[in-house]
Amino acid sequence: MNRIARTVASLCAAASLFAAAPAAHAADFPTKPIRVVVPYPAGDLADVIARLLGNKMSDTLGQPIVVENRPGASGLIGLNVTAQADADGYTMVMGQMGSMAVAPITNKWPLDVRKEFVPVAMAYTNYMMFVTTKNFPAKTLPELIAYAKAHPGKIRVATNGEGGFPHLSVELLREKAGFDFTHIPYKGSSQIVSDVVEGRVEMTVFGFSGLYPFVEDGRLNGVAVTGRNRAPTAQDIPTVGETVPGYEALGWFGLFAPKGTPAEAIAKVNQALNEALKDPQIMAQARRLGLDAQPGSAEDLGKTWNQDYEKWGGIIRGLGLEASK
């Protein structure tokens, strides 16, 4: 073999090895800790979920899951940190329906979540509950809807802010059932329950696990849950959909990665999360938190994400709450 031929052969061999390197690296994934950014404070439900699943996922993957809280700006800060990270599978974000399908529409954000992220795995869905003050005359959802129609604007509904998921869930009830109400937006959730208990407002809606203790001890009246099924711990409380066909307002939590993350890394993290969802101790804790496990593929999460982006985006635009771009 002459010198030129040997040189060409050497270059071809080197190029072949270089091309094979990324595939081999992806096959070895993970070789170091995986960072899961939570765009909310410690103790938030998204944070609890990330830590609940993280230890079990670490066992499956053979590398630690490191949870990093980066709260602020309705989730934007943590999402931005993740979007700017290398798309190598070692940084992911615990997204939720609000931060991935509502806040990007109601806020003027410098990043487009649908262009910056790819879905990895759905973890859980959760549901809310409509409750009224104990002495309110309408006790069931059909009675409540009838009362609202007969007394337009008389029912004051407190939520944690205009354009938030609880507010949108009531607007969906207005759209589907003609439920007429006056919205009372609060700056947060801490004062809402006490105001409904004391009768200063007639009604509220937010996470089932936060409200059910007040229903259980008789301080509030549980009207209906927003999920597709009745709550396992409160089988006597119907779903909204039993009265209003097609109604569903589910929150969800899932992992997302920067666009361009290798498919092999996504598949391995997806598998590890699905395995964690089956753990008996994790299942018991999730039930106590009012969470429904949703094992599935990355594509399943992507489908839900796109559907909710369009569904809630339509309501947001109808209310004139879409941020100007």
N, C-alpha and C positions, 0 to 999 in steps of 0.2 A: 504494500500500500504506500503510495507516494505521500509526501508531506501534506499536500493540499487535501487529499482524501482523508488522511488521519485527522487533520484539523476540523474538517466538516463533520466527521463522525463524532469527535469529542464535543463539538458544539451541540449537535443533535442530542447526545446523551445528557448533557447538562440541562438543556431545555426540557427534556423529558422528566428529569428529576425535579426541576423547578415547578413544572406543571403539576406533578404528583404531590408536591409538598402540602398545599392547602387541603387536598382531600385527606391526606394522612393525618394532618393536624385536626381536621374536623372529626375524623374517626376516633381520635384520642380524647375528644372533648368529654368532660372538662378536666383540665390539668391544673386548675387553680380555683380559688373561691369565686363564687358567683355573687355579684352584688344585686340585690333587689331594692330599688328605690321605692319608698312609700311617700307620695306627695302630700302627706297629712301628718299631724303630730302623733307622738307615741300615745297609745291608748285608743286611737281612732279605730273603727272597725276594720278598715283596710290594713292597718298596722297589726291588729290582733290576728287577722287571717294570714298575713305574710309570715308572722312568727309561728303561728300554729302549724302551718304546713312546712315551714322551712327546715325544721329539724329532721322530719321524716324524709323530705326530699334530699337532704344532705346524705342520709344513710344510703339512699338509692344511687345517687350520683357519685358518691365517694369524695365529695368536696364540700366545704362549708357553704351554706347560704347566709350571706351577710346582709342584714336588713339595715337600710340607711334612711332615716326620716329626713325629708327635705320639704317641709310644709310651706304653704303660702300661695296667695293669688289663685284660690280655687283649684289648686293642683298644678298650676302652670310651672312653678319653680321646679318641682320634681320631674315633671314631664320634659322640661327644657334640659335639665341635667342629663336625663336619659337619652334624649335625641342627639345630644352633642357627644355622647360616648362612642367609642369604637363599636362598630357593628360586628362583634366577634362572638356574641353569646354570653359574655361575662358581665354585662349590665342589662338588666331588665327593670320594668316598672310594674308595680301593682296598680293597674288601672281600675276604675269603676265606672259604672254607667254615667254618673254625673260628670266626671272629669273627661270622659272620652266621647260623650254624645250630647251633652247639654251645655256645659260651660264653654266649649269651643264655639258654640253658636251665640250664646248670650253675652260673651265677652269678646272684646277686640284683642285677639291673641296674635303674637308675632310668628306663631308656628301653626301649621295645618296638621292636626293629629293624623288625618287619614293619609297624608303623604309622608309623614315622618316615622310611623310605626307600623309594625306587622303583628298580628295576633299570635300568641303562643299557646295559651291554654286557659279555658274558663275554670274558675274554682267553684264559686257559689252564686246562686241567686238569693235575694232576700225580698221580703215583702213588707208592706206597711199596713197600718190599720186605721180606719176611720173610727173616731170615738167622739162621743158627745158628753156634755155635762150630765150628771146623774139624773137631774130632775127635768131634763128636756122632754117635751111631750111625745116626740117621735122616737120610738125605740128601735125600730127595724129600718133597713135601707128603703124598702118600698114606702114606709110611712115618712121617712126623711125626705125622699124625692117629692112625694105628694105635698108635704108641708112647704118645701122650697118653692114649688110651683104656685101654691096658694098664697104664699107670703113672700113675694120677690124681694131679694136682698136682705131679708130679716135674719137669715142664718149667717153669723159671722164666723169665718173659718180662719184660724190662725195657722200660719206656716212660718218656716224659718227664712223666708225671703221671696221676693218676686222673682219668678223665673227658675226657682229651685225645683227639685224633683217633686217634693210634696205639693207645691203650688200647681205644677203641671198635672199631677194626678187628679186634682180636683177639677181643673179645667177639662180634663178628659171626661170626667163624669158629667160636666156641663154639656160637653159636645155630644155625648152618647145618650144622655138621659134627660136633658133639659133641666139639670140641677142648678137653680139660681141661688147665688150666695154673694156675700160681701167679703172680699179678701182682706185680711188683717196681717200684713207682713211684719215679722219680728226680725231683729238683727241676729238672733240665734235661737236655739231651742230651749235654753235653760228656764225661761220664764213661762213658756207656753203651757206646760202641763199644769202648773199651779193656777194659771189664769182660767183654764178650762175647768179644773176641779172647783174653783171658787165661783164659777159661773160668769166671769167677766167677758168671756167669749163662749159661744155655744159648741164649737167643734174644732177639732184639729185632725191631722194625719201625719204620722211619721213612723219610724221603724217599730215593728211589732214587739220586739224584745224590750224596747224602752217603755212602751205603753202598757203591756199586758199586766204587769204587777198592779197597776192602778185599776184595771178592769177586774182582776182577780179578787181584790179586796173591796170592791164595790164603790170605789170613789169615782170611776168613770164608766160609761156605758159603751161596750164594744159593739160597733155596728156591723162592720164587714172588713175583711182583709183583701188586699189588692192583688194577691197572687192567684195562680191558676188552681190551687188546691187549698182546702182548709188547713189551718195550722195544726200540726200533730198534737200540740199541747192545749189546743182550744177548739175542739171539734164542734162545739156548739155555736161558734161564730162563723157565719157563712162567708163565702167569697162575694165580691161585688158582681162577678160574672154570673152568679146564680140568678141575679135580678136583672142585670144589664148585660145581655149577650155580647161577647166580643171585648168586654172590658178586661184589661190586664195592665198592671203597672208594677213591673218587677225591676228592682235594682240588681246589679251583678258586679262581680269582682273577677278579674282575670289578669294574667301576665301578658305584657306586650314587650316587644324588643325593637331596637332601632331598625329601620328599613335597611335591608342588605345583610342581615344576620344569616349565617349559613343554615340551610334547611336541616342539616344533621343536628346542629345545636338545638334548634327549635324542637325537633322530634324527641330528643333525649330529655329536655326539660318538661315537655308535654307528658311524656311517659312517667317521669318521676312525680309530677303533680297528680296525675290520675291515680297512681299507686298510693300516694299520701291520702287521697280522699277516701280510700277504702279502709284505712286504719281504724279499728274499733274505738280507740280513745279519742281520736280526732273526730270521728263521726258523732260521738256522744257530746263532745264540747260544741260542735257545730249546731246540733239540735238545740242546745241550751241558748245559743245565740240567735236562733231563728233563721238559720241558714240551710239552704237546700243544695246539696252537692250536685255538680253538673259536669261529670267526666265527659270528655269528648275530644275531638281533634281541634287543631288550630283553625281549621276551616269552619268548624261549628261556631267558635267564638267570633270569627270574622263575619259570619252570616248574621248573628245576633247583633253585633256592633253596627253593621250597615242598616239593618232594619230599624233599630232604635234611633240611629242618627236621623233617619228620614221621618220616622213616626213623631218623635218629640220635636224635631226641627219644624215640622208642619204646624204644630201647636204654638211653638215659640213665634214663628213668623206671623201666624194668625193673630197673636196678641200684640204684635208690634214690638217684641222684645229682642229681636235679632240685632246684634251689634253691627254698626256700620263698619265696613272694611276699609 
